[in-house]
Amino acid sequence: MNRCFSRLYHPSISRRAAVTLVALACSTLAFCGEIHEAAKNGDLEKVKALLKGNPDLVFSIDNNGVTPLHRAAFNGHKDVAKLLLASKAEVDARTKGGVTPLGMAAVKGQKDVAELLLARKADANAKDNSGATPLLLAVTTGERDLAELLLANGADVNAANNNGETPLRRAVSHRHEDVAELLRQHGAADHTAPPGKPDAETAGTTTAVQTSSIPSLSPPPQANRATPPDDIVNLLAEGKIEVKTAGGGIRSVEVQVRKKGSDPLTVKIPVGTFFVSANASSQNMVTTSGNEMSLSDDQWHTVSVATACANRPKHIPDGGDRFSIQRSPNQKELATLMPVLDKANVDYKTRQAAVWIATDNANYAALGILVASRNGVRVGRVINEAEVAEAMKIYDEAGLNIKRKAIWLDRKQILLGLQDGDVKRWLEKMP
């Protein structure tokens, strides 16, 4: 059950007295959480009724500092967000991780809500605790339209996070080429690594994170060199690192790592690493690209890990969700699949379909759980026949047996929705 605290107007009220007053104002803690659920679901009438009974609920927060406005922004409910703002919700309220409602809208590409927040003077350059701006969050998930909107409203195209990672570098490392081109058109410095750091590709990883605290590129003495890369799961089990995680929508997880000992470490987050949500109602996530982090000091280092969801029926994680880290039971299958999927350079819909085929043995109907919405109204499924067929072909090209998967039984239905082309011909010729 989430705790919920309303804003109190007297600064000298003690914490204990504040809790007492909030408990009286909310009647029950469960009632306080009700407005969060209504905002998340886009239930405008329920939000109106709750605010009429207790206007201070607009300021309520859960254990992670998330407000109803954060919930509405993340889930794209513009009408609910408009009501909350009219009820004096703080437009730049911050979660415990420092994320604003605009940041929540940015990571999910909720353009309508973002336009509303910006019209209400939301800070387009507000940084969260990792130094990420809304633009960096939008770039992470490949939300080009949202990035363009932020840039038009004064977002700093070169604003870097605490590791010196700029939006352009993030776009390149996540292979969002259309977003990268947009950033360049708006004057982004055309490099993909922080000053004085090797580029991710020259470092041999999909996303290589090294901090600006390293004084030069000269190699340190042999005794101080980082050990060979070790799996993040192994390092956690050995007590050599501390890790914090936060949800980032359907396509990424934010991972913060700090080493405990004095020796440098290189932390590897391989394809197929499993992020198990602490919230039973939220999806677990699985990495779709490998990452490495070089740790040479005792500071927290942050990387945005490219992921896909691994449990279809559950909610998509948001910035308030936390994860433990495990090896996926499907890791060998994903490790075989992901290099081929990565080389194919397909969109996230096809990538998500392929992952769900591997992790959930999803059929065509099950893949329809991912839906598009406009102003809280569902307008259709996101993963259609073309994406599913492409995912099946890639799965087969990886040397995995697609015929053993539930999706194979739906091939005739999938064929009916395909236009002529290589993918359709491949599926027709499959015995």
LUMFITOR-551450 format. One line per 2 residues: number of its first residue (from 1); their letters; for each residue x, y, z of C-alpha. Coordinates in Angstrom, 3 decimals. Layout:
N
NUM = a = X:Y:Z | ...
END
This chain:
431
1 = mn = 0.000:0.000:0.000 | 1.355:3.434:-0.892
3 = rc = 1.748:6.148:1.628 | 0.242:9.479:0.715
5 = fs = 1.034:12.931:2.072 | -0.869:16.083:1.164
7 = rl = 0.737:19.509:1.126 | 0.484:21.285:4.455
9 = yh = 0.533:25.056:4.561 | 2.300:25.766:7.859
11 = ps = 6.079:25.235:7.666 | 6.483:24.790:11.421
13 = is = 4.159:21.770:11.686 | 6.125:18.747:12.865
15 = rr = 6.358:15.623:10.709 | 4.301:13.651:13.246
17 = aa = 1.619:16.342:13.320 | 1.682:16.508:9.532
19 = vt = 1.062:12.786:9.240 | -1.799:13.071:11.715
21 = lv = -3.379:15.946:9.799 | -3.005:14.159:6.491
23 = al = -4.521:11.002:7.907 | -7.511:13.023:9.065
25 = ac = -7.760:14.838:5.744 | -7.507:11.650:3.686
27 = st = -9.674:9.540:5.947 | -7.610:6.453:5.064
29 = la = -4.307:5.855:3.323 | -6.095:3.727:0.746
31 = fc = -8.363:6.655:-0.073 | -5.324:8.853:-0.614
33 = ge = -4.000:6.348:-3.149 | -7.327:6.292:-4.985
35 = ih = -6.632:9.535:-6.825 | -3.353:8.116:-8.106
37 = ea = -5.137:5.111:-9.553 | -7.818:7.308:-11.100
39 = ak = -5.210:9.633:-12.643 | -3.273:6.645:-13.967
41 = ng = -6.410:5.193:-15.560 | -7.659:8.501:-16.964
43 = dl = -10.854:8.404:-14.901 | -11.719:12.106:-15.109
45 = ek = -15.029:11.903:-13.265 | -13.502:10.032:-10.364
47 = vk = -10.644:12.525:-10.082 | -13.216:15.349:-10.055
49 = al = -15.206:13.654:-7.298 | -12.128:12.981:-5.170
51 = lk = -10.892:16.567:-5.488 | -14.329:17.907:-4.646
53 = gn = -14.247:15.906:-1.418 | -10.657:16.884:-0.592
55 = pd = -8.890:19.473:-2.816 | -5.536:18.763:-1.094
57 = lv = -5.400:15.346:-2.780 | -3.995:17.128:-5.828
59 = fs = -0.720:17.381:-3.867 | -0.673:13.761:-2.642
61 = id = 2.479:11.713:-3.223 | 3.281:8.032:-3.025
63 = nn = 6.400:6.441:-1.518 | 8.448:7.513:-4.535
65 = gv = 7.258:11.116:-4.549 | 4.980:10.564:-7.543
67 = tp = 1.955:12.888:-7.737 | -1.350:12.387:-9.573
69 = lh = -0.057:14.772:-12.242 | 2.955:12.509:-12.803
71 = ra = 0.558:9.579:-13.273 | -1.640:11.434:-15.736
73 = af = 1.361:12.718:-17.704 | 3.034:9.316:-17.973
75 = ng = -0.147:7.654:-19.189 | -1.156:10.425:-21.619
77 = hk = -4.378:11.595:-19.968 | -4.475:15.243:-21.013
79 = dv = -7.957:15.945:-19.660 | -6.998:14.649:-16.205
81 = ak = -3.729:16.608:-16.293 | -5.634:19.766:-17.231
83 = ll = -8.002:19.285:-14.299 | -5.133:18.683:-11.878
85 = la = -3.322:21.808:-13.064 | -6.522:23.835:-12.713
87 = sk = -6.688:22.463:-9.175 | -3.242:23.971:-8.437
89 = ae = -1.066:20.907:-9.017 | 2.627:21.828:-9.174
91 = vd = 3.632:21.732:-12.818 | 7.274:20.980:-11.935
93 = ar = 6.686:18.674:-8.958 | 9.551:16.211:-8.562
95 = tk = 9.640:12.549:-7.648 | 12.309:11.276:-5.265
97 = gg = 14.367:10.670:-8.385 | 13.893:14.301:-9.415
99 = vt = 11.653:13.581:-12.423 | 9.010:16.182:-13.308
101 = pl = 5.635:15.491:-14.971 | 7.145:16.785:-18.217
103 = gm = 9.910:14.202:-17.874 | 7.278:11.512:-17.385
105 = aa = 5.433:12.639:-20.516 | 8.694:12.835:-22.450
107 = vk = 9.794:9.262:-21.800 | 6.450:7.947:-23.071
109 = gq = 6.085:10.358:-25.996 | 2.875:11.854:-24.609
111 = kd = 2.956:14.914:-26.851 | -0.519:16.266:-26.019
113 = va = 0.236:16.279:-22.295 | 3.688:17.729:-22.868
115 = el = 2.180:20.602:-24.883 | -0.203:21.311:-22.014
117 = ll = 2.591:21.266:-19.410 | 4.811:23.521:-21.504
119 = ar = 1.905:25.938:-21.984 | 1.705:26.051:-18.193
121 = ka = 5.390:27.038:-18.052 | 6.880:23.640:-17.223
123 = da = 10.678:23.764:-17.171 | 11.908:22.196:-20.412
125 = na = 15.426:21.873:-18.945 | 14.588:20.471:-15.499
127 = kd = 17.179:17.827:-14.589 | 16.429:14.763:-12.515
129 = ns = 18.878:13.359:-9.946 | 20.941:11.702:-12.684
131 = ga = 21.130:14.987:-14.601 | 18.722:13.852:-17.324
133 = tp = 16.507:16.519:-18.896 | 13.106:15.801:-20.486
135 = ll = 14.874:15.970:-23.859 | 17.338:13.252:-22.859
137 = la = 14.447:11.096:-21.602 | 12.527:11.559:-24.861
139 = vt = 15.631:10.727:-26.885 | 16.196:7.550:-24.852
141 = tg = 12.939:6.053:-26.040 | 13.186:7.434:-29.572
143 = er = 10.308:9.905:-29.250 | 11.156:12.212:-32.162
145 = dl = 7.979:14.301:-32.111 | 8.318:14.904:-28.400
147 = ae = 11.987:15.840:-28.793 | 11.050:18.316:-31.540
149 = ll = 8.387:19.853:-29.291 | 10.870:20.269:-26.432
151 = la = 13.461:21.849:-28.703 | 10.833:24.293:-29.967
153 = ng = 10.186:25.252:-26.362 | 13.739:26.046:-25.354
155 = ad = 15.195:22.649:-24.447 | 19.008:22.735:-24.409
157 = vn = 20.097:20.411:-27.217 | 23.515:19.839:-25.603
159 = aa = 22.433:19.475:-21.959 | 24.409:16.516:-20.562
161 = nn = 23.601:14.255:-17.626 | 25.883:13.651:-14.658
163 = ng = 28.046:11.323:-16.761 | 28.496:13.892:-19.513
165 = et = 26.123:12.065:-21.857 | 24.332:14.408:-24.272
167 = pl = 21.038:13.773:-26.088 | 22.923:13.199:-29.340
169 = rr = 25.197:10.606:-27.805 | 22.163:8.864:-26.281
171 = av = 20.338:8.892:-29.642 | 23.335:7.384:-31.432
173 = sh = 23.965:4.718:-28.783 | 20.291:3.690:-28.903
175 = rh = 20.279:3.800:-32.720 | 17.547:6.386:-33.037
177 = ed = 18.969:7.842:-36.237 | 15.967:10.044:-37.024
179 = va = 16.218:11.620:-33.588 | 19.976:12.062:-33.946
181 = el = 19.469:13.907:-37.239 | 16.869:16.166:-35.621
183 = lr = 19.307:17.031:-32.833 | 22.054:17.829:-35.323
185 = qh = 19.656:20.120:-37.195 | 19.157:22.009:-33.916
187 = ga = 22.875:22.481:-33.364 | 23.852:19.422:-31.314
189 = ad = 27.601:19.034:-30.985 | 28.376:16.281:-33.480
191 = ht = 30.179:13.768:-31.311 | 28.944:10.694:-29.508
193 = ap = 31.097:10.650:-26.415 | 31.701:13.125:-23.575
195 = pg = 34.837:15.301:-23.887 | 37.970:13.241:-23.278
197 = kp = 36.148:9.909:-23.503 | 36.216:7.178:-26.164
199 = da = 33.114:6.739:-28.271 | 30.894:3.765:-27.428
201 = et = 31.752:1.981:-30.672 | 35.511:2.433:-30.282
203 = ag = 35.170:1.161:-26.730 | 33.602:-2.002:-28.130
205 = tt = 30.212:-1.755:-26.454 | 26.735:-0.637:-27.438
207 = ta = 26.715:1.960:-24.658 | 29.988:2.617:-22.853
209 = vq = 29.780:4.916:-19.819 | 32.899:6.460:-18.338
211 = ts = 32.889:9.473:-16.040 | 34.432:12.894:-16.437
213 = si = 36.233:12.453:-13.102 | 38.981:10.531:-14.942
215 = ps = 41.633:13.243:-15.503 | 43.085:12.018:-18.795
217 = ls = 43.109:9.234:-21.360 | 46.540:8.049:-20.266
219 = pp = 46.249:4.516:-18.877 | 46.665:4.294:-15.101
221 = pq = 49.411:2.174:-13.570 | 48.869:-1.564:-14.032
223 = an = 47.887:-2.053:-10.393 | 44.983:0.380:-10.731
225 = ra = 43.492:-0.917:-13.951 | 39.938:-2.187:-13.922
227 = tp = 39.514:-5.927:-13.812 | 38.093:-7.659:-16.906
229 = pd = 34.362:-7.047:-17.305 | 32.213:-9.045:-14.911
231 = di = 28.486:-9.703:-15.039 | 26.428:-7.299:-12.919
233 = vn = 24.633:-10.274:-11.346 | 27.950:-11.804:-10.235
235 = ll = 29.214:-8.504:-8.824 | 25.996:-7.990:-6.866
237 = ae = 26.180:-11.510:-5.432 | 29.805:-10.912:-4.393
239 = gk = 28.914:-7.613:-2.716 | 31.305:-5.618:-4.907
241 = ie = 28.747:-3.083:-6.138 | 25.566:-1.273:-5.111
243 = vk = 22.796:-0.814:-7.660 | 19.728:1.432:-7.928
245 = ta = 17.160:1.057:-10.700 | 14.158:2.981:-11.997
247 = gg = 11.574:2.294:-14.682 | 11.729:4.242:-17.917
249 = gi = 8.689:3.098:-19.852 | 8.561:0.229:-22.299
251 = rs = 12.013:0.709:-23.820 | 14.548:1.391:-21.077
253 = ve = 15.575:1.051:-17.436 | 17.790:3.580:-15.655
255 = vq = 20.586:1.797:-13.759 | 22.862:3.467:-11.198
257 = vr = 25.944:1.578:-10.030 | 28.564:2.342:-7.375
259 = kk = 31.527:0.123:-6.501 | 32.258:-0.730:-2.872
261 = gs = 35.972:-1.532:-2.948 | 39.025:0.507:-3.878
263 = dp = 39.924:-1.316:-7.094 | 38.463:-0.161:-10.417
265 = lt = 35.737:-2.340:-11.888 | 34.176:-2.853:-15.287
267 = vk = 30.535:-3.871:-14.950 | 28.908:-5.775:-17.788
269 = ip = 25.116:-5.786:-18.276 | 24.646:-8.504:-20.910
271 = vg = 21.767:-9.085:-23.254 | 19.038:-11.018:-21.464
273 = tf = 19.661:-9.536:-18.019 | 16.346:-9.642:-16.173
275 = fv = 14.987:-6.680:-14.185 | 12.351:-8.026:-11.793
277 = sa = 9.872:-5.363:-10.693 | 9.311:-4.844:-6.968
279 = na = 5.744:-3.929:-7.906 | 3.844:-7.132:-8.642
281 = ss = 1.493:-5.272:-10.999 | 4.305:-3.920:-13.220
283 = qn = 6.148:-5.747:-15.976 | 9.577:-7.220:-15.596
285 = mv = 12.097:-5.975:-18.159 | 14.845:-7.674:-20.139
287 = tt = 17.881:-6.047:-21.750 | 17.995:-6.014:-25.534
289 = sg = 21.509:-4.551:-25.916 | 24.692:-5.137:-23.958
291 = ne = 26.244:-2.412:-21.805 | 29.471:-1.878:-19.895
293 = ms = 30.311:0.654:-17.194 | 33.854:1.501:-16.087
295 = ls = 33.970:2.471:-12.409 | 37.123:4.127:-11.083
297 = dd = 35.761:6.130:-8.130 | 33.175:5.759:-5.371
299 = qw = 30.508:7.880:-7.110 | 27.202:6.674:-8.533
301 = ht = 27.353:6.122:-12.300 | 24.197:6.029:-14.437
303 = vs = 23.377:4.292:-17.690 | 20.112:3.968:-19.585
305 = va = 19.777:0.312:-20.543 | 17.771:-0.577:-23.658
307 = ta = 15.062:-3.045:-22.652 | 11.831:-4.706:-23.662
309 = ca = 8.930:-5.811:-21.485 | 8.802:-9.480:-20.534
311 = nr = 5.352:-9.956:-18.974 | 2.586:-8.848:-21.320
313 = pk = -0.468:-8.617:-19.014 | 1.118:-6.268:-16.476
315 = hi = 1.511:-2.475:-16.380 | 4.398:-0.733:-18.130
317 = pd = 6.914:0.449:-15.490 | 7.265:4.149:-14.759
319 = gg = 9.840:6.245:-12.925 | 8.468:5.114:-9.572
321 = dr = 9.144:1.414:-10.199 | 12.231:-0.329:-8.820
323 = fs = 13.809:-3.642:-9.868 | 16.059:-6.408:-8.623
325 = iq = 18.505:-7.830:-11.162 | 18.670:-11.499:-12.131
327 = rs = 19.636:-13.698:-15.033 | 16.727:-14.326:-17.339
329 = pn = 15.589:-17.929:-17.621 | 15.510:-17.222:-21.360
331 = qk = 18.970:-15.644:-21.455 | 20.588:-18.185:-23.785
333 = el = 17.693:-17.874:-26.220 | 17.821:-14.077:-26.046
335 = at = 21.615:-14.020:-26.319 | 21.246:-15.956:-29.584
337 = lm = 18.371:-13.821:-30.826 | 19.475:-10.307:-29.894
339 = pv = 22.619:-9.907:-32.066 | 20.539:-10.792:-35.144
341 = ld = 17.700:-8.539:-33.989 | 20.167:-5.737:-33.292
343 = ka = 21.781:-6.114:-36.730 | 18.359:-5.966:-38.384
345 = nv = 17.957:-2.463:-36.881 | 14.178:-2.812:-36.618
347 = dy = 11.777:-0.552:-34.744 | 10.830:-1.146:-31.126
349 = kt = 7.496:-2.773:-32.075 | 9.241:-5.565:-33.961
351 = rq = 11.874:-5.839:-31.245 | 9.203:-6.106:-28.544
353 = aa = 7.341:-8.754:-30.549 | 10.497:-10.835:-30.902
355 = vw = 11.248:-10.593:-27.192 | 7.708:-11.579:-26.196
357 = ia = 7.885:-14.537:-28.565 | 11.053:-15.601:-26.751
359 = td = 10.150:-14.786:-23.148 | 6.368:-15.308:-23.073
361 = na = 5.842:-17.678:-26.029 | 3.231:-15.144:-27.142
363 = ny = 0.772:-15.837:-29.942 | -0.703:-13.162:-32.224
365 = aa = -3.635:-12.369:-29.936 | -1.337:-12.015:-26.934
367 = lg = 0.900:-9.556:-28.791 | -2.140:-7.308:-29.203
369 = il = -1.977:-6.303:-25.552 | 0.239:-3.354:-26.508
371 = va = -2.210:-0.695:-27.708 | -2.030:2.905:-28.839
373 = sr = -4.198:5.505:-27.141 | -5.187:9.089:-27.790
375 = ng = -6.412:11.209:-24.870 | -6.903:8.033:-22.866
377 = vr = -8.961:6.276:-25.567 | -7.575:3.113:-27.139
379 = vg = -7.262:3.451:-30.902 | -5.790:0.085:-31.896
381 = rv = -3.039:-2.447:-31.380 | 0.580:-1.399:-31.889
383 = in = 2.111:-4.724:-32.942 | 0.397:-5.850:-36.142
385 = ea = 0.984:-8.566:-38.748 | 3.963:-6.827:-40.389
387 = ev = 5.892:-6.469:-37.126 | 5.048:-10.012:-36.007
389 = ae = 6.102:-11.569:-39.310 | 9.371:-9.606:-39.269
391 = am = 10.017:-10.746:-35.696 | 9.329:-14.375:-36.688
393 = ki = 11.747:-14.123:-39.637 | 14.502:-12.676:-37.443
395 = yd = 13.901:-15.380:-34.849 | 14.327:-18.008:-37.584
397 = ea = 17.444:-16.293:-38.984 | 19.003:-16.501:-35.523
399 = gl = 18.907:-20.277:-35.841 | 16.049:-20.670:-33.370
401 = ni = 13.087:-22.913:-34.152 | 10.103:-20.625:-34.718
403 = kr = 7.907:-23.666:-35.393 | 8.084:-24.598:-31.721
405 = ka = 6.579:-21.280:-30.711 | 2.872:-20.565:-30.258
407 = iw = 3.044:-17.786:-32.858 | 3.649:-20.400:-35.582
409 = ld = 0.076:-21.629:-35.217 | -1.134:-18.140:-36.241
411 = rk = 0.913:-17.901:-39.455 | -2.129:-18.132:-41.763
413 = qi = -3.827:-15.247:-39.972 | -0.611:-13.232:-40.091
415 = ll = -0.178:-13.896:-43.825 | -3.601:-12.407:-44.529
417 = gl = -2.461:-9.058:-43.116 | 0.851:-8.831:-44.994
419 = qd = 1.631:-6.868:-48.118 | 3.769:-8.444:-50.836
421 = gd = 7.445:-8.428:-50.010 | 10.380:-10.479:-48.715
423 = vk = 8.805:-11.198:-45.351 | 5.565:-12.478:-46.857
425 = rw = 7.450:-14.638:-49.362 | 9.573:-16.064:-46.548
427 = le = 6.523:-16.986:-44.483 | 4.726:-18.501:-47.503
429 = km = 7.716:-20.714:-48.311 | 8.218:-21.941:-44.770
431 = p = 7.137:-25.633:-44.735
END
